Amino acid sequence: MRQRDLTLISACVMLVLCSAFALGANDAKTGSDNSAGYILHIFGNANMDENIDEQDLAYIQGIIDGKEKATELTDADLNGKIDQSDIDQVKSIINGTQKEITIIDSGNRTVTVKQPLERLVIYTHQCAEILQLLGVDDRVVGVRDTFAEQPNRFPKLSRVQSIGNGGEPDVEAVLKSKPDAIVAYTFYPKKEALDDKVPTDVKILKFDCECSGLGPDAMREKVKLFGYLFGARDKAEQYLKWHDKCLSMVEDNVKSIPDDKKVRVYLESSPEGDKPLVSRTAIGTGHAASKLVEMAGGVNIAAGHIPKYEDTAMEYGEIETEWVLSQNPDVIVGRAMGAGIRPYENLNDTLIQKYAQQIRSLPGFDNISAVKNDRVYIITNDYAVTPNYPSALLALAKWFYPDTFADLDPQAAHQEYVNMMGLDYDVKNKGAFFYPKP
């Protein structure tokens, strides 16, 4: 399996762990109402909801007065006591004047960082998109080498000093850039390659910003947390309004579709095995792309039929083409990545067209309903499995139910996202994000 997908799988696994932590914490809280459905993992969020606000001040006072019970996030200054200093810290967070802030990252690690964070090294493309959305990408002083390959997607960051690849980080280059913090994936770079080699005063924040496998709340919480970390809450809210607007265009109609009327989808990734004619790389439950299919009203036929990857909860791996033939899916969706697939940089859709044709040409596939009815679709990983996933959701919904979602405009939604990132980029006339056009 390619390193990029290992990173993606690790990311999704850690989001599952963090979700479990959040649910446990939610069960532990007393007297609070988390109507948004997620917990903002910042110490000082005493009532365990999605914001830090006056309600947290009241909740902490209630604990001091013996009227409320402490939660995991009550001790805002981590001094082991619930007292006035926690109220003062929460007030400073509300006002944006905090001198430091403590968060729980995607690796379920408690990390305290100084404020403001002014010098960053970053390894993850998807978190870098969030920095662009928040307008703080000018704080980045070092990037993974793959940023240089993507000047359209990262016009500023592609020119920033390279600090090597994620597999073998150039620790000397990292330290030379004098970062306040390093933003990495949960399992990439590996601990022994990076964490163990940098001084303890250089904080490592492990965030997985690309995976919507847990659903919308995982992305909502990540962007909001970044808004607090980087003093850009207004920009975070702007993204969240766009995010929720896109989802609202699909959710109600999908809920009204009876299960027996939903399209049956075979979902795969760019083939990784050495016998692509007889064995494909299928995607099942727990993967971000599978969650997108589900949110768009599709039924992933491979779910439950693929072994879990190693000791994770994610289904991802080889499946025989004969099995796919036996299932006769209504739709086939291929997730394209690797082998030159850079959707913001590719001049045309030749590579993803080739992938679609490869699927259609598999032995016996000309008898599958999806092929006979011309319903083979390709999405690119860097388009769909990123904070931009809501616009990809619109594309999938329109592919799956063209009559119901005839008025959706996935490209317009994507353009809004690109504009929020501050890019001078016309998605209708540049790049290769999907095939065919929804």
TORMARTOR-12313 format. One record per residue (C-alpha): residue number from 1; residue in three letters; x, y, z. Coordinates in steps of 0.1 Angstrom, whole numbers, plus 5000, padded with zeros to 4 digits. Example, Ala and Ser with C-alpha at 12.3 -4.5 7.8 and 13.67 -1.06 7.14 Angstrom:
2
+--------+-------+------+------+------+
| lumlum | dovex |   xx |   yy |   zz |
+--------+-------+------+------+------+
|      1 |   Ala | 5123 | 4955 | 5078 |
|      2 |   Ser | 5137 | 4989 | 5071 |
+--------+-------+------+------+------+
***
This chain:
438
+--------+-------+------+------+------+
| lumlum | dovex |   xx |   yy |   zz |
+--------+-------+------+------+------+
|      1 |   Met | 5000 | 5000 | 5000 |
|      2 |   Arg | 5013 | 5035 | 4991 |
|      3 |   Gln | 5026 | 5058 | 5019 |
|      4 |   Arg | 4999 | 5084 | 5011 |
|      5 |   Asp | 4971 | 5059 | 5017 |
|      6 |   Leu | 4989 | 5045 | 5048 |
|      7 |   Thr | 4988 | 5081 | 5061 |
|      8 |   Leu | 4951 | 5084 | 5052 |
|      9 |   Ile | 4943 | 5052 | 5069 |
|     10 |   Ser | 4962 | 5061 | 5100 |
|     11 |   Ala | 4945 | 5095 | 5100 |
|     12 |   Cys | 4910 | 5079 | 5099 |
|     13 |   Val | 4919 | 5054 | 5126 |
|     14 |   Met | 4930 | 5081 | 5150 |
|     15 |   Leu | 4898 | 5101 | 5143 |
|     16 |   Val | 4878 | 5070 | 5153 |
|     17 |   Leu | 4898 | 5069 | 5186 |
|     18 |   Cys | 4893 | 5106 | 5191 |
|     19 |   Ser | 4856 | 5103 | 5184 |
|     20 |   Ala | 4854 | 5075 | 5210 |
|     21 |   Phe | 4871 | 5098 | 5235 |
|     22 |   Ala | 4847 | 5126 | 5227 |
|     23 |   Leu | 4817 | 5103 | 5232 |
|     24 |   Gly | 4831 | 5092 | 5266 |
|     25 |   Ala | 4837 | 5128 | 5276 |
|     26 |   Asn | 4802 | 5137 | 5265 |
|     27 |   Asp | 4788 | 5110 | 5287 |
|     28 |   Ala | 4808 | 5123 | 5317 |
|     29 |   Lys | 4796 | 5159 | 5315 |
|     30 |   Thr | 4768 | 5172 | 5338 |
|     31 |   Gly | 4743 | 5199 | 5332 |
|     32 |   Ser | 4754 | 5209 | 5297 |
|     33 |   Asp | 4738 | 5206 | 5263 |
|     34 |   Asn | 4760 | 5197 | 5234 |
|     35 |   Ser | 4734 | 5203 | 5206 |
|     36 |   Ala | 4761 | 5206 | 5179 |
|     37 |   Gly | 4770 | 5169 | 5185 |
|     38 |   Tyr | 4807 | 5174 | 5189 |
|     39 |   Ile | 4832 | 5186 | 5216 |
|     40 |   Leu | 4858 | 5212 | 5210 |
|     41 |   His | 4889 | 5197 | 5226 |
|     42 |   Ile | 4904 | 5228 | 5242 |
|     43 |   Phe | 4910 | 5230 | 5279 |
|     44 |   Gly | 4886 | 5256 | 5293 |
|     45 |   Asn | 4857 | 5242 | 5273 |
|     46 |   Ala | 4843 | 5232 | 5307 |
|     47 |   Asn | 4808 | 5223 | 5296 |
|     48 |   Met | 4821 | 5201 | 5268 |
|     49 |   Asp | 4802 | 5217 | 5239 |
|     50 |   Glu | 4814 | 5232 | 5206 |
|     51 |   Asn | 4825 | 5266 | 5219 |
|     52 |   Ile | 4844 | 5284 | 5246 |
|     53 |   Asp | 4821 | 5311 | 5259 |
|     54 |   Glu | 4804 | 5326 | 5289 |
|     55 |   Gln | 4786 | 5293 | 5296 |
|     56 |   Asp | 4820 | 5278 | 5304 |
|     57 |   Leu | 4827 | 5306 | 5329 |
|     58 |   Ala | 4794 | 5299 | 5346 |
|     59 |   Tyr | 4801 | 5262 | 5346 |
|     60 |   Ile | 4835 | 5266 | 5362 |
|     61 |   Gln | 4820 | 5289 | 5388 |
|     62 |   Gly | 4794 | 5262 | 5394 |
|     63 |   Ile | 4822 | 5237 | 5401 |
|     64 |   Ile | 4839 | 5261 | 5425 |
|     65 |   Asp | 4806 | 5266 | 5443 |
|     66 |   Gly | 4800 | 5228 | 5445 |
|     67 |   Lys | 4770 | 5228 | 5421 |
|     68 |   Glu | 4786 | 5211 | 5391 |
|     69 |   Lys | 4810 | 5183 | 5385 |
|     70 |   Ala | 4844 | 5188 | 5368 |
|     71 |   Thr | 4849 | 5175 | 5333 |
|     72 |   Glu | 4880 | 5165 | 5314 |
|     73 |   Leu | 4884 | 5200 | 5300 |
|     74 |   Thr | 4876 | 5221 | 5330 |
|     75 |   Asp | 4911 | 5227 | 5343 |
|     76 |   Ala | 4919 | 5254 | 5317 |
|     77 |   Asp | 4954 | 5261 | 5330 |
|     78 |   Leu | 4963 | 5225 | 5339 |
|     79 |   Asn | 4974 | 5234 | 5374 |
|     80 |   Gly | 4955 | 5205 | 5389 |
|     81 |   Lys | 4929 | 5228 | 5406 |
|     82 |   Ile | 4896 | 5243 | 5396 |
|     83 |   Asp | 4898 | 5279 | 5407 |
|     84 |   Gln | 4898 | 5315 | 5397 |
|     85 |   Ser | 4928 | 5310 | 5375 |
|     86 |   Asp | 4907 | 5288 | 5352 |
|     87 |   Ile | 4881 | 5315 | 5349 |
|     88 |   Asp | 4908 | 5340 | 5340 |
|     89 |   Gln | 4922 | 5316 | 5314 |
|     90 |   Val | 4888 | 5311 | 5298 |
|     91 |   Lys | 4882 | 5348 | 5298 |
|     92 |   Ser | 4915 | 5353 | 5279 |
|     93 |   Ile | 4906 | 5326 | 5254 |
|     94 |   Ile | 4872 | 5343 | 5248 |
|     95 |   Asn | 4889 | 5376 | 5243 |
|     96 |   Gly | 4917 | 5362 | 5222 |
|     97 |   Thr | 4944 | 5374 | 5245 |
|     98 |   Gln | 4956 | 5340 | 5259 |
|     99 |   Lys | 4993 | 5336 | 5263 |
|    100 |   Glu | 4991 | 5299 | 5258 |
|    101 |   Ile | 4964 | 5273 | 5251 |
|    102 |   Thr | 4961 | 5236 | 5257 |
|    103 |   Ile | 4944 | 5213 | 5232 |
|    104 |   Ile | 4939 | 5176 | 5226 |
|    105 |   Asp | 4950 | 5167 | 5191 |
|    106 |   Ser | 4940 | 5139 | 5167 |
|    107 |   Gly | 4965 | 5116 | 5184 |
|    108 |   Asn | 4946 | 5121 | 5217 |
|    109 |   Arg | 4977 | 5139 | 5230 |
|    110 |   Thr | 4974 | 5169 | 5254 |
|    111 |   Val | 4996 | 5197 | 5240 |
|    112 |   Thr | 5002 | 5232 | 5254 |
|    113 |   Val | 5014 | 5258 | 5229 |
|    114 |   Lys | 5023 | 5294 | 5232 |
|    115 |   Gln | 5001 | 5321 | 5217 |
|    116 |   Pro | 5003 | 5334 | 5191 |
|    117 |   Leu | 5019 | 5306 | 5170 |
|    118 |   Glu | 5040 | 5325 | 5145 |
|    119 |   Arg | 5064 | 5300 | 5129 |
|    120 |   Leu | 5050 | 5267 | 5117 |
|    121 |   Val | 5064 | 5236 | 5099 |
|    122 |   Ile | 5038 | 5215 | 5082 |
|    123 |   Tyr | 5037 | 5180 | 5067 |
|    124 |   Thr | 5000 | 5176 | 5059 |
|    125 |   His | 4985 | 5191 | 5027 |
|    126 |   Gln | 4949 | 5190 | 5041 |
|    127 |   Cys | 4958 | 5209 | 5073 |
|    128 |   Ala | 4976 | 5234 | 5050 |
|    129 |   Glu | 4944 | 5240 | 5032 |
|    130 |   Ile | 4928 | 5249 | 5065 |
|    131 |   Leu | 4957 | 5274 | 5071 |
|    132 |   Gln | 4949 | 5289 | 5038 |
|    133 |   Leu | 4912 | 5291 | 5046 |
|    134 |   Leu | 4921 | 5309 | 5078 |
|    135 |   Gly | 4945 | 5333 | 5061 |
|    136 |   Val | 4975 | 5322 | 5083 |
|    137 |   Asp | 4996 | 5303 | 5057 |
|    138 |   Asp | 5021 | 5332 | 5058 |
|    139 |   Arg | 5032 | 5318 | 5092 |
|    140 |   Val | 5046 | 5286 | 5076 |
|    141 |   Val | 5084 | 5285 | 5075 |
|    142 |   Gly | 5089 | 5249 | 5064 |
|    143 |   Val | 5070 | 5224 | 5044 |
|    144 |   Arg | 5072 | 5187 | 5033 |
|    145 |   Asp | 5089 | 5184 | 4999 |
|    146 |   Thr | 5056 | 5175 | 4980 |
|    147 |   Phe | 5043 | 5211 | 4984 |
|    148 |   Ala | 5068 | 5222 | 4958 |
|    149 |   Glu | 5049 | 5200 | 4932 |
|    150 |   Gln | 5016 | 5219 | 4938 |
|    151 |   Pro | 5020 | 5256 | 4931 |
|    152 |   Asn | 4984 | 5260 | 4920 |
|    153 |   Arg | 4970 | 5245 | 4951 |
|    154 |   Phe | 4996 | 5261 | 4974 |
|    155 |   Pro | 5009 | 5293 | 4957 |
|    156 |   Lys | 5027 | 5305 | 4988 |
|    157 |   Leu | 5036 | 5273 | 5005 |
|    158 |   Ser | 5050 | 5257 | 4974 |
|    159 |   Arg | 5078 | 5283 | 4976 |
|    160 |   Val | 5085 | 5278 | 5013 |
|    161 |   Gln | 5117 | 5261 | 5024 |
|    162 |   Ser | 5115 | 5223 | 5021 |
|    163 |   Ile | 5122 | 5203 | 5053 |
|    164 |   Gly | 5124 | 5169 | 5035 |
|    165 |   Asn | 5099 | 5142 | 5031 |
|    166 |   Gly | 5077 | 5126 | 5057 |
|    167 |   Gly | 5094 | 5092 | 5056 |
|    168 |   Glu | 5128 | 5106 | 5064 |
|    169 |   Pro | 5124 | 5142 | 5078 |
|    170 |   Asp | 5153 | 5165 | 5075 |
|    171 |   Val | 5155 | 5173 | 5112 |
|    172 |   Glu | 5184 | 5197 | 5107 |
|    173 |   Ala | 5163 | 5217 | 5082 |
|    174 |   Val | 5133 | 5216 | 5106 |
|    175 |   Leu | 5153 | 5230 | 5135 |
|    176 |   Lys | 5170 | 5256 | 5113 |
|    177 |   Ser | 5136 | 5270 | 5104 |
|    178 |   Lys | 5131 | 5277 | 5142 |
|    179 |   Pro | 5094 | 5267 | 5144 |
|    180 |   Asp | 5071 | 5273 | 5173 |
|    181 |   Ala | 5052 | 5242 | 5163 |
|    182 |   Ile | 5052 | 5214 | 5138 |
|    183 |   Val | 5019 | 5202 | 5123 |
|    184 |   Ala | 5020 | 5165 | 5113 |
|    185 |   Tyr | 4998 | 5135 | 5108 |
|    186 |   Thr | 4991 | 5113 | 5138 |
|    187 |   Phe | 5014 | 5085 | 5125 |
|    188 |   Tyr | 5034 | 5103 | 5099 |
|    189 |   Pro | 5062 | 5112 | 5102 |
|    190 |   Lys | 5069 | 5084 | 5126 |
|    191 |   Lys | 5077 | 5092 | 5162 |
|    192 |   Glu | 5112 | 5079 | 5160 |
|    193 |   Ala | 5119 | 5099 | 5129 |
|    194 |   Leu | 5107 | 5133 | 5142 |
|    195 |   Asp | 5093 | 5135 | 5177 |
|    196 |   Asp | 5123 | 5118 | 5193 |
|    197 |   Lys | 5147 | 5141 | 5175 |
|    198 |   Val | 5134 | 5176 | 5182 |
|    199 |   Pro | 5137 | 5196 | 5215 |
|    200 |   Thr | 5107 | 5195 | 5238 |
|    201 |   Asp | 5102 | 5232 | 5234 |
|    202 |   Val | 5092 | 5226 | 5198 |
|    203 |   Lys | 5056 | 5215 | 5200 |
|    204 |   Ile | 5043 | 5188 | 5177 |
|    205 |   Leu | 5006 | 5190 | 5169 |
|    206 |   Lys | 4993 | 5159 | 5153 |
|    207 |   Phe | 4962 | 5166 | 5132 |
|    208 |   Asp | 4943 | 5146 | 5106 |
|    209 |   Cys | 4924 | 5172 | 5085 |
|    210 |   Glu | 4916 | 5151 | 5055 |
|    211 |   Cys | 4893 | 5124 | 5067 |
|    212 |   Ser | 4855 | 5128 | 5068 |
|    213 |   Gly | 4852 | 5091 | 5076 |
|    214 |   Leu | 4835 | 5099 | 5109 |
|    215 |   Gly | 4811 | 5123 | 5093 |
|    216 |   Pro | 4808 | 5161 | 5093 |
|    217 |   Asp | 4814 | 5168 | 5130 |
|    218 |   Ala | 4850 | 5156 | 5127 |
|    219 |   Met | 4858 | 5183 | 5102 |
|    220 |   Arg | 4837 | 5209 | 5120 |
|    221 |   Glu | 4856 | 5204 | 5152 |
|    222 |   Lys | 4890 | 5205 | 5135 |
|    223 |   Val | 4884 | 5237 | 5117 |
|    224 |   Lys | 4870 | 5254 | 5147 |
|    225 |   Leu | 4899 | 5243 | 5169 |
|    226 |   Phe | 4923 | 5257 | 5143 |
|    227 |   Gly | 4904 | 5289 | 5145 |
|    228 |   Tyr | 4911 | 5292 | 5182 |
|    229 |   Leu | 4947 | 5280 | 5178 |
|    230 |   Phe | 4956 | 5306 | 5151 |
|    231 |   Gly | 4934 | 5335 | 5162 |
|    232 |   Ala | 4911 | 5332 | 5131 |
|    233 |   Arg | 4877 | 5323 | 5145 |
|    234 |   Asp | 4858 | 5345 | 5120 |
|    235 |   Lys | 4874 | 5328 | 5090 |
|    236 |   Ala | 4867 | 5294 | 5106 |
|    237 |   Glu | 4830 | 5303 | 5109 |
|    238 |   Gln | 4830 | 5314 | 5073 |
|    239 |   Tyr | 4842 | 5280 | 5062 |
|    240 |   Leu | 4817 | 5262 | 5086 |
|    241 |   Lys | 4788 | 5282 | 5071 |
|    242 |   Trp | 4798 | 5271 | 5036 |
|    243 |   His | 4803 | 5235 | 5048 |
|    244 |   Asp | 4769 | 5233 | 5064 |
|    245 |   Lys | 4752 | 5251 | 5034 |
|    246 |   Cys | 4766 | 5224 | 5010 |
|    247 |   Leu | 4755 | 5195 | 5033 |
|    248 |   Ser | 4720 | 5210 | 5037 |
|    249 |   Met | 4716 | 5208 | 4999 |
|    250 |   Val | 4718 | 5170 | 5001 |
|    251 |   Glu | 4709 | 5157 | 5036 |
|    252 |   Asp | 4671 | 5160 | 5036 |
|    253 |   Asn | 4666 | 5145 | 5001 |
|    254 |   Val | 4689 | 5116 | 5009 |
|    255 |   Lys | 4670 | 5109 | 5041 |
|    256 |   Ser | 4638 | 5106 | 5021 |
|    257 |   Ile | 4651 | 5078 | 4998 |
|    258 |   Pro | 4640 | 5044 | 5010 |
|    259 |   Asp | 4669 | 5019 | 5015 |
|    260 |   Asp | 4657 | 4996 | 4988 |
|    261 |   Lys | 4657 | 5025 | 4963 |
|    262 |   Lys | 4692 | 5037 | 4970 |
|    263 |   Val | 4719 | 5032 | 4943 |
|    264 |   Arg | 4743 | 5003 | 4949 |
|    265 |   Val | 4778 | 5015 | 4945 |
|    266 |   Tyr | 4811 | 4997 | 4941 |
|    267 |   Leu | 4838 | 5019 | 4955 |
|    268 |   Glu | 4875 | 5014 | 4948 |
|    269 |   Ser | 4908 | 5031 | 4948 |
|    270 |   Ser | 4935 | 5033 | 4921 |
|    271 |   Pro | 4947 | 4997 | 4918 |
|    272 |   Glu | 4976 | 4988 | 4940 |
|    273 |   Gly | 4980 | 4950 | 4934 |
|    274 |   Asp | 5000 | 4934 | 4906 |
|    275 |   Lys | 4970 | 4917 | 4890 |
|    276 |   Pro | 4945 | 4946 | 4884 |
|    277 |   Leu | 4925 | 4925 | 4859 |
|    278 |   Val | 4914 | 4900 | 4885 |
|    279 |   Ser | 4919 | 4919 | 4918 |
|    280 |   Arg | 4910 | 4954 | 4927 |
|    281 |   Thr | 4916 | 4977 | 4957 |
|    282 |   Ala | 4882 | 4981 | 4972 |
|    283 |   Ile | 4872 | 5007 | 4999 |
|    284 |   Gly | 4848 | 4997 | 5027 |
|    285 |   Thr | 4834 | 5009 | 5060 |
|    286 |   Gly | 4855 | 5034 | 5079 |
|    287 |   His | 4871 | 5052 | 5050 |
|    288 |   Ala | 4864 | 5088 | 5041 |
|    289 |   Ala | 4854 | 5080 | 5006 |
|    290 |   Ser | 4829 | 5054 | 5018 |
|    291 |   Lys | 4814 | 5079 | 5042 |
|    292 |   Leu | 4810 | 5103 | 5012 |
|    293 |   Val | 4792 | 5076 | 4992 |
|    294 |   Glu | 4769 | 5070 | 5022 |
|    295 |   Met | 4762 | 5107 | 5027 |
|    296 |   Ala | 4753 | 5110 | 4990 |
|    297 |   Gly | 4727 | 5083 | 4994 |
|    298 |   Gly | 4747 | 5054 | 4980 |
|    299 |   Val | 4751 | 5019 | 4994 |
|    300 |   Asn | 4787 | 5007 | 4994 |
|    301 |   Ile | 4783 | 4971 | 4983 |
|    302 |   Ala | 4819 | 4963 | 4994 |
|    303 |   Ala | 4812 | 4973 | 5030 |
|    304 |   Gly | 4816 | 4942 | 5051 |
|    305 |   His | 4832 | 4922 | 5024 |
|    306 |   Ile | 4868 | 4935 | 5027 |
|    307 |   Pro | 4892 | 4925 | 5056 |
|    308 |   Lys | 4900 | 4952 | 5080 |
|    309 |   Tyr | 4934 | 4968 | 5074 |
|    310 |   Glu | 4958 | 4954 | 5099 |
|    311 |   Asp | 4945 | 4961 | 5134 |
|    312 |   Thr | 4923 | 4991 | 5124 |
|    313 |   Ala | 4885 | 4994 | 5121 |
|    314 |   Met | 4888 | 5004 | 5084 |
|    315 |   Glu | 4880 | 4981 | 5055 |
|    316 |   Tyr | 4905 | 4986 | 5027 |
|    317 |   Gly | 4921 | 4960 | 5005 |
|    318 |   Glu | 4919 | 4935 | 4976 |
|    319 |   Ile | 4887 | 4922 | 4962 |
|    320 |   Glu | 4882 | 4899 | 4933 |
|    321 |   Thr | 4867 | 4913 | 4901 |
|    322 |   Glu | 4845 | 4882 | 4899 |
|    323 |   Trp | 4829 | 4892 | 4931 |
|    324 |   Val | 4822 | 4927 | 4917 |
|    325 |   Leu | 4807 | 4911 | 4886 |
|    326 |   Ser | 4784 | 4889 | 4908 |
|    327 |   Gln | 4771 | 4920 | 4926 |
|    328 |   Asn | 4762 | 4939 | 4894 |
|    329 |   Pro | 4765 | 4974 | 4910 |
|    330 |   Asp | 4744 | 5003 | 4897 |
|    331 |   Val | 4773 | 5027 | 4899 |
|    332 |   Ile | 4811 | 5024 | 4901 |
|    333 |   Val | 4832 | 5051 | 4918 |
|    334 |   Gly | 4870 | 5052 | 4915 |
|    335 |   Arg | 4891 | 5072 | 4939 |
|    336 |   Ala | 4921 | 5084 | 4919 |
|    337 |   Met | 4954 | 5091 | 4937 |
|    338 |   Gly | 4992 | 5087 | 4931 |
|    339 |   Ala | 5009 | 5082 | 4898 |
|    340 |   Gly | 5008 | 5119 | 4888 |
|    341 |   Ile | 4973 | 5126 | 4900 |
|    342 |   Arg | 4975 | 5162 | 4912 |
|    343 |   Pro | 4941 | 5177 | 4904 |
|    344 |   Tyr | 4950 | 5213 | 4908 |
|    345 |   Glu | 4981 | 5209 | 4887 |
|    346 |   Asn | 4970 | 5185 | 4860 |
|    347 |   Leu | 4963 | 5204 | 4827 |
|    348 |   Asn | 4935 | 5180 | 4816 |
|    349 |   Asp | 4916 | 5149 | 4828 |
|    350 |   Thr | 4936 | 5124 | 4806 |
|    351 |   Leu | 4948 | 5104 | 4836 |
|    352 |   Ile | 4914 | 5101 | 4853 |
|    353 |   Gln | 4897 | 5094 | 4820 |
|    354 |   Lys | 4922 | 5066 | 4815 |
|    355 |   Tyr | 4913 | 5052 | 4849 |
|    356 |   Ala | 4876 | 5052 | 4840 |
|    357 |   Gln | 4883 | 5034 | 4808 |
|    358 |   Gln | 4904 | 5009 | 4826 |
|    359 |   Ile | 4875 | 5000 | 4848 |
|    360 |   Arg | 4850 | 4998 | 4819 |
|    361 |   Ser | 4875 | 4975 | 4800 |
|    362 |   Leu | 4879 | 4949 | 4828 |
|    363 |   Pro | 4869 | 4914 | 4817 |
|    364 |   Gly | 4832 | 4910 | 4819 |
|    365 |   Phe | 4825 | 4945 | 4831 |
|    366 |   Asp | 4807 | 4953 | 4799 |
|    367 |   Asn | 4778 | 4933 | 4814 |
|    368 |   Ile | 4776 | 4953 | 4846 |
|    369 |   Ser | 4747 | 4978 | 4849 |
|    370 |   Ala | 4771 | 5006 | 4859 |
|    371 |   Val | 4791 | 5002 | 4827 |
|    372 |   Lys | 4761 | 4995 | 4804 |
|    373 |   Asn | 4744 | 5026 | 4817 |
|    374 |   Asp | 4776 | 5048 | 4815 |
|    375 |   Arg | 4777 | 5053 | 4853 |
|    376 |   Val | 4814 | 5049 | 4860 |
|    377 |   Tyr | 4827 | 5080 | 4879 |
|    378 |   Ile | 4861 | 5091 | 4891 |
|    379 |   Ile | 4869 | 5115 | 4920 |
|    380 |   Thr | 4904 | 5125 | 4929 |
|    381 |   Asn | 4917 | 5122 | 4964 |
|    382 |   Asp | 4930 | 5157 | 4967 |
|    383 |   Tyr | 4896 | 5170 | 4957 |
|    384 |   Ala | 4873 | 5148 | 4977 |
|    385 |   Val | 4892 | 5137 | 5008 |
|    386 |   Thr | 4901 | 5172 | 5020 |
|    387 |   Pro | 4882 | 5200 | 5038 |
|    388 |   Asn | 4866 | 5206 | 5003 |
|    389 |   Tyr | 4847 | 5173 | 5007 |
|    390 |   Pro | 4813 | 5191 | 5008 |
|    391 |   Ser | 4816 | 5201 | 4971 |
|    392 |   Ala | 4826 | 5165 | 4963 |
|    393 |   Leu | 4795 | 5154 | 4981 |
|    394 |   Leu | 4774 | 5175 | 4957 |
|    395 |   Ala | 4791 | 5158 | 4928 |
|    396 |   Leu | 4784 | 5123 | 4941 |
|    397 |   Ala | 4748 | 5131 | 4949 |
|    398 |   Lys | 4742 | 5145 | 4914 |
|    399 |   Trp | 4758 | 5114 | 4898 |
|    400 |   Phe | 4737 | 5091 | 4920 |
|    401 |   Tyr | 4704 | 5109 | 4916 |
|    402 |   Pro | 4705 | 5132 | 4886 |
|    403 |   Asp | 4668 | 5140 | 4886 |
|    404 |   Thr | 4666 | 5147 | 4924 |
|    405 |   Phe | 4698 | 5168 | 4924 |
|    406 |   Ala | 4696 | 5184 | 4889 |
|    407 |   Asp | 4700 | 5219 | 4903 |
|    408 |   Leu | 4732 | 5212 | 4923 |
|    409 |   Asp | 4764 | 5229 | 4910 |
|    410 |   Pro | 4794 | 5211 | 4925 |
|    411 |   Gln | 4818 | 5233 | 4906 |
|    412 |   Ala | 4803 | 5265 | 4920 |
|    413 |   Ala | 4806 | 5251 | 4955 |
|    414 |   His | 4842 | 5242 | 4948 |
|    415 |   Gln | 4849 | 5277 | 4934 |
|    416 |   Glu | 4836 | 5292 | 4967 |
|    417 |   Tyr | 4860 | 5269 | 4986 |
|    418 |   Val | 4889 | 5279 | 4964 |
|    419 |   Asn | 4880 | 5316 | 4968 |
|    420 |   Met | 4880 | 5312 | 5006 |
|    421 |   Met | 4915 | 5297 | 5003 |
|    422 |   Gly | 4926 | 5329 | 4985 |
|    423 |   Leu | 4935 | 5312 | 4953 |
|    424 |   Asp | 4933 | 5329 | 4919 |
|    425 |   Tyr | 4920 | 5297 | 4903 |
|    426 |   Asp | 4891 | 5289 | 4880 |
|    427 |   Val | 4879 | 5254 | 4887 |
|    428 |   Lys | 4857 | 5252 | 4856 |
|    429 |   Asn | 4886 | 5258 | 4833 |
|    430 |   Lys | 4916 | 5244 | 4851 |
|    431 |   Gly | 4926 | 5212 | 4868 |
|    432 |   Ala | 4911 | 5177 | 4867 |
|    433 |   Phe | 4891 | 5170 | 4898 |
|    434 |   Phe | 4865 | 5144 | 4886 |
|    435 |   Tyr | 4853 | 5126 | 4856 |
|    436 |   Pro | 4829 | 5131 | 4839 |
|    437 |   Lys | 4815 | 5165 | 4848 |
|    438 |   Pro | 4785 | 5161 | 4871 |
+--------+-------+------+------+------+
***
